[in-house]
Amino acid sequence: MSSTVNGPDGKPRCGWCSAVPEFFDYHDKEWGYPVENDVRLFEKICLESFQSGLSWRTILAKRENFRAAFKGFDFDQVAKFTERDVKRLLKDEGIVRHRGKIEAVINNAKCAQKLIEQEGSLATYFWRFEPKEADLPDPQTVSTSEESIALSKDLKKRGWKFVGPTTVFAFMQAMGLINDHVEGCVFRKKIAQYRKKFVRPC
């Protein structure tokens, strides 16, 4: 796949957009923009966990179904889910019916509550793992990093599940902790500008 592909407006985008038409909208409006909203951060790390072994196209197509199934990824509500909810979700054809991943979301919701008690917010915690730009490799040349390995290790220590280094790296790319748009993509500079204006949570 080439490093860039022309979008609907004829301007270059990251090459992965060419996989399916719906990727252009996701790339242009969401991928790489810095996020500080705890619910969005929780949703994304859960969806990345579901993607493990699958394609993002599959998860993106089912995203609204996931949101309905998991109460908009409100971790306070998800933390109250019981075995009855697990059984309900295993029958839900609109999502990925994987018991381990479903149970991980419920487990991680409880872990998120504890983390917020300790750190103040998920955003405060996650953004502590933002790498220095000088230390970043060329865009889209790696699937893990020193920071994603460190974050994965710390999350697991805190009891989180399905948060391996590759899953965490994809989360960091999408939530703007790094600007991984390729050189030549028209959104690389746009994201860089957003990141300069973005106030890191503390």
N, C-alpha and C positions, 0 to 999 in steps of 0.2 A: 504494500500500500504506500502511495506517495505521501510525503510529509504534509502536503496540503491538497485540498480539492476545492474547486469553486462552488460557492453556495448559490442559492436561488437568485441572489443579486449580482452574481458574477465575481464576487470578491472571495479571496482564499480563506478557507477554514482548515482546522485540523483534519488530517486525512481520515480519521476514524468516522467522521460524519457521513462518509460515502456508503457506509454499511447499509443504512436504511434511511429513508427520507425524514422520519421523525427525529432523528438525531440532530438535525440542523437546529431545530427549535430548542431542544434541550441544551445544546452547545451554546447557542447565542444568548439564551435567557437565564441559564442556571449554572452551568459548569464552570467552576473556577472563581465565581464571585464570593468574596469573603462573607461568612455567615456567623452571626453571634446569637441567633435565636435557639434556645435550648431544645425546643420541640423539633425544629428542623434538623438540628444536629443529631438528635436521638433517632429521628426517622431515617436519616441517611445512613447512619452506621448500622441500623437494623436491615435496611434494604441491601446494603453491601454484603451483609452476612447472608441474606437470602440468595444473593447473586452467586455466591461461592459454588463453582462447578457448573454454573449456567451462564447465559449471556445477559448483558444489561438490557438488551432489547426485550427480553422476556419479562424482566422486572419492571421496566418502564411501562410496558403495555398493561401490566397488572397493578400499577401504582395506586390508582384510585380505589381498587378493590382492597389492597393492603390497608389503605388509610381507613376505609370503612370497617374492616375487620378488626383493626387495632385502635379504634377510637381516636383516629387522627394522630396516633402515636403520642397521645398524652400519657406520659410515663406514670403519672399518679393514678390514672385509671387502669392502665395495663398492669400495673403492679398488683392490682386486686384480682386479676384473672385467676381462675381455679382450674382444676382438671376438667370441669364441665366445659369451660371455654376452650381448652385444648381440643377436646373431642368435637366441639362445634367447628373449630377452625380446620380440623382435619377433614371435615366434610365440605368445606368451602372450596368449590371448584374455581373461584376467581383468584385464588392466591396459590402459592407454592405450598403444597401440603406435605411438609417435612416436619415430623414431630420434634426432632432435635432443634431445628431452627425456630419453630414456634415457641418451644419451651425456653429457648435462649432469649427471645424477645421479652418474655415475662420475667425471666431471671434478671436480664439487663435493666429492665425498668426499675426493679427493686434496687439494683446496684446504682442506678442513676440517682435515685432518691438519696442514698447514702453519700454518694459523691458530692451532691449539691449541699448536703449538710456540712460536709468537710471543707469544700472549696468555694462555696457560694453560688456557683453555677457551672453547668457543663462547659459553657463557652470559656470561662476563666481557665478551667482545667485544660481543655483541648488546645487552646491557643498558646499555652506554655510550651507546646511541642512544635511550634512554628520554627522551621529551620532558617538559618541565615541565608540570604540569597546567594552570597558568595560561595556557599558550600553546596549549592544545588548542581546536579549533573545536567547535561543537555536535556531539554524537554522530551518527555515520553521515551526515554532510553532505558529506564529502570522500572521495576514493579514493586520494589521495596526501597527503604532508605534507613539510615541510622536512626532517624527520628520515628519512623513508623515502627521499627523494631522495638524501640524504647517505649513508645506509647502502647503497643500491643502487649508487651511484657508487663507494664504497669497496670493496664486494664485487667489482664488475667489475674494478676496478684490481688486485685480488688474484687475478683469473683466474676468478671464478665466472661461470656462465652461467645464462640464464633467470631473472634476478633484477632485473627492472625495478621502478621505484618503486611501481607498483600492486600487483604481486606481493608486494613487501616490506611494503607497508602492511597488506595482508590478513594477512600473517604476524605483524606487530606487534599487530594487533587480537586475533588468535586466541591468541597466546602471552602476552597480558597486559601487554605493554609499554605499552599504553594501556587505559583502561577506556572502551570504545566502546558499552557498553549504553546504550540511549536512556533519557532521563528518563521515569519511569513504569514501566520494566521492574523487576520485583522483584529481579532479579539485579544491578542497578547498585550498590545499597548493599552487597550481599553481596560483590561483587568488590572494591569500595572497601575493605571490611574486610580481605579477603585481602591486598590490596596494602599496607595499613598494616603488616601482620604480616610480610610477605615480606622476607627479608633479601637485598638485592641482592648478586649475586656480585661479587667484586673480586679 
